[in-house]
Amino acid sequence: MSAAGDQDGAVDGKTGSLGMLGFPDPGPPLFSSLTEVRERLAAVGYLADDGIAGVVHLADRLAKPVLVEGPAGTGKTELAKSVARVTGSRLIRLQCYEGLDESKALYEWNYKKQLLRIQAQRVDEDGGGDKATTSWRDLEEDIFSEEFLLTRPLLEAIRSPDPVVLLVDEVDRVELETEALLLEVLSEYQVSIPELGTIRAKQIPLVFLTSNNTRELSEALKRRCLYLHLDYPSLERERDIVLARVPGVTEELADQIARIVRSLRTLELKKYPSVSETLDWARTLVVLGVESIDAEQAKATLHVLLKYRSDLERAAKELAVAGEDRA
């Protein structure tokens, strides 16, 4: 029997039918209510509003992937990480980029190890060893077995016997061919490997796909997902995020930070400050011992928030004018 037939019931194909029949078991729900989603996420420092909590709750109950779109730095990736933490699930991350292919997303064979095995077999045959009568078919089944399979994030998530949160980060960076690969995985939670057969998931992972809207995703991919748009938070929510995530920050300072960042986002900038940059600025001010921000302190630390010279100059002028108005 080949290696495919020896697996633990997750594979069926040319070697027999040992796989699971039908759709994978979604398992017991991770959250009992929308309120529980908010409370448990807040416990790890992620402040979810009703929209975020509602989509996470539905994704858990319906066993559907979540497509999270929005500007960079608004908490899309952190949402998946936080859900993994509060549920005790293993986080498996596929970082997407232009040129990502099946060998990096799904699986590939360890060709160097396979070549060494073939060379070792030839040595045995030349020396008349015990393996001299091994046929090519036997050797083929040997080198295309579990021992030589290198699993990548998608296959790893499919095969995991434990609860998994699969994060497909920046999915809008991949080509349409890779999107088609994702469709097979997200449609039936199974992967076809010609040499081994079809590997079906034992349980459905909780999947988050993030997108910065650098290109339009296919309708087929969107149709399989719940949709969540994360924009920059309101002033009150951003203040609460700063208070929750930055040790040592005072309520007054957090309020000032949120108000200044919000005012900067009303300007015509090349890149608006993200929530993660807001937190970096807050940590910077705490380290510097700032208790109340004045125009000079803000100008001296703006490089933490803004990353283009033209943005820095425009923001500095705006802060100077605001300081004069308050005076």
N, C-alpha and C positions, 0 to 999 in steps of 0.2 A: 504493500500500500504506500502511496506517495505521501509526502509531508502534508499535503492539503487534507487528506483524509484523516490525519492524526490530530487535527485541531479540535478545540473544545466546543464544537457545536456552533461556531460562528460562520462556517464556510460551507457553501454547497457549490457544485459545479460539475466539472468533468469527472471528478473522483467519487461522486455519490451525493447524497442529500443528507447532510448532517447539520444544515443551517436551520435557523428559526424560520417558521412559516409566518407569512403576513407581516404587518407593520411592527416595528420594535415596540416594546413596552415603554411607555413614557415614564413609568414609575410613579410613586406617590408625589403629590404636590409639595413644592418647596415652601409655599406661603399659603396661609389659610385665608387671608383677606388683604385688601388694598392697604388698610391701616397697618397691618403687620409688615408689609413691604416697606412703607415709609419709616416705621419705627426701627426696623432692623438695619436699614441702610443708614439712617441717622446715627446709629450706634457705632458705625465704622467711619463716620465723618462725611457721608454722602447725603446731602440734603435734597431729597426728591420731592417734586411737587406732585399734584394729583395726576397730571398727564404722564409723567415718568413712571410713577408707581402703578398706574393703571395698565400701561403697556407691559411692564415686567410681570404683573399679576396674570394678564391674559396669555403672555408667552409661556408662562409656567403651566397654566391650565390647559391651553390649546396645543402645547408642544409645537409651537411655530417659531421660526427665527425672527429676530427683530432687526430691521434695517434702521440704523440711527444716523441721520444726516444733520449737517449743520457746520458752522464755521469751525476752524481748527481751535482747539483749546477750550471747548465749551463743556467738557466732561464726558464725551462719548466713550472713550477708552476706559476712563475711570469708572463708568457705570458697570461695565462688564467685570472689571476687577473687583468692584465692591460687591456685586452679586455673588461672585465666586467666594469671597471672604465670608459673607454672612451665611451662605448655605454650606460651607465646608467642602465645596466642590473643587476639583482640580482645574486650574486655568490653563488651557492650551491656546497658544496665540500663533496665528498665521499672519505675519507682517507682509502685506502686499506691496509690490513694486513692479515697475514696467519690466517685462521680460520674465516674470514668474511663470514657471511651467509645471507640468505634472510631477516631474522628478523632485521638485522642491516643495510642492504643496501636498502631494499625495504619497508617493513612494518611489524608490528606485532600487535596483539590484546592486549589491556590493561586487562590482566587476573585478576589482583587484583580488578579493578573496576567492571569487569563483575561478579566476585564472590560476591562482595558487593551487586550488584543489585539482584542477585539470592537470597541471604540471606534476603534482604529486602522484596522480593516477598513472601518468605516463611512466614515471620513474618505477612505480610498482610493476607495471607491465613489462618494462625493459629488464627488470631484475627478476622476473618470474615469481613475484610475491603472491600472497593469497588473493590479491585483488586483480590478478592478471585476467581473469575471466569476466570481469565487470563489463557489461555492455554499455554502449553509448546511451541507451534509453535509461538505464539505471543511473548513469552519471548525470544525465540531464535532470532527472527527478531529484537527485541529490543537490545539485548546484542551484536549482530553482525551488528551494525549500525555505522554511522560516529562518534557518541559520544565516541565510544570505540576503534577507529582506531588510532594507533600511526604511523604516516607517517615518513619514513626515507628518506635520500637524493634523491634516484632515483624516488620514487613516488612523493616526493615534487616537483621535477623538472618537472615531467610529468603533474602534476595538476595545476601548477602555471599559472594564467591568464596573468601575466606580463612577459616581456622578461627575460630570464634566461641564464646564462652561467653555465653549469654543468661541474665541474672539478672532474674527476675520477683519483685521484692521486696515483701513484705507482701501476698501475693495474697489473704489473708483480708479485706482492706479493700474489695474490689470487689464489685459486685452480681452476681447470677446471670447476667445478660445478658452481662456481660463475661467471666465464666467460660466461657460457651458459645463465645465468640470464641476463647478460649485453647484450647478443646477441638479446634477445627478445625485450628489451627496445630500442636498437639502430636500430633494423630492422624495426619496425613498430611504435615505440614510443607509446606503449601501455603496460598496466600491467593487468594481470588477477588475480582477487581476488575471490576465489570460493564463498564466502558468499555475495559478492556485484555485481559481474559481471566483465566486462572488462572496465577499465578506459583508455580512449584514450586522448592523449595530445590535448589541444586546439591550441597550436602552438609548433613548433619544437624548442627546446633549442639548443644553440650553445654549442657543447660538445667537451671538451679536455680530452684526456686520456694520462697520462704521464707514462713512463716506464724507468727504469734505466738498463734494459737488464739483470736482475738477472735470468730470464728464458725466453725461447722462447714463444711468444704468439701464439695462434691458428691462422691458415690461415683464418678461418671463421671470426674472429674478425678483422684481418688486412684488409680483403677484403671490409669490410664495412666502412673503414676509409680512409681519406687522410693521407699521411705519411709525417712527418717532422722530420729530424734528427738535433738536436742541439748539436754541438760540442763546444769545447773551442773557444772563439772568436779570431780573428786576433789581433795582437798587437795594430793596430790603433783603432779597434772597442772597445777593452777592455779599452784603454786609454779614449776614448770618453764616455764609460759607467761610468768610475770613475768620470770624469768631470761632467756628468749629475746627478749622484746619491749622490755625496759626497760634501756637502756644505763646502766652505772654502779651497778646494784643489786647488793648482796652476797647471798650465799646465805643468810646469817642473816636479813637484812632481808626477803628474799623469802619465807622460811619463816614469819616473824612475820606478814607481810601475809596470806598464805594462811590461816593459822590464825585470825586475827582476822576475816577476811571469812567464813570458814566458820562461825564461832561466831555472827556476826550473822545469817546465813541461817537459824539455828535459832530466832530470835526471831519474834514475830508482828508483822511489818512490813507497811506498805502496799505498799512496793516493795523487793524484795530487791536488793542490789548486784549488778550484772552484771559479767561478765568485763572488759568495756571500762572500767567504772568502777574495778575493781580495778587495772587498768593505769594509769588516771589517778591513782589514789591513790599507787601506787608511784612514778610520775614526780614527783608533788608532794613526796613524802618525800625523794627523791634530790635534787631542786632545793633543798630546805631543809637538806640536809646531815645528815639523820637517819640514824644507823647502827643504832640499836636503839630500838624504839617503847616509850614508857611511856604511862601512862594520860592524862596531860596532853597529850602530842603527838597521841595518837589522837583525843582529844576536840576538839582545836583544828582538826583537818583532816577530821573526819567528814563535813563538808558536801560533800566531793568524792565520797564514797561514797553518801550518803543524801540524798534530795531532798524529804523531808517533815519538818515540824517534830516531829510525834509520833514519827516513826522516830528522829530525832536524839536526842530526849529519852530514849527507851527504850534506845537503844544506849549513850548516855552513862552511864546508870545501870548497865547491864550491865558496862561496862568498869570503872566505879568499884568495883563489887563484886568483879570478877575481880582488880583490882589489890590490894584489901584481902586477898583470899584468898592471893595470892602473897606478900604481906608477912607 
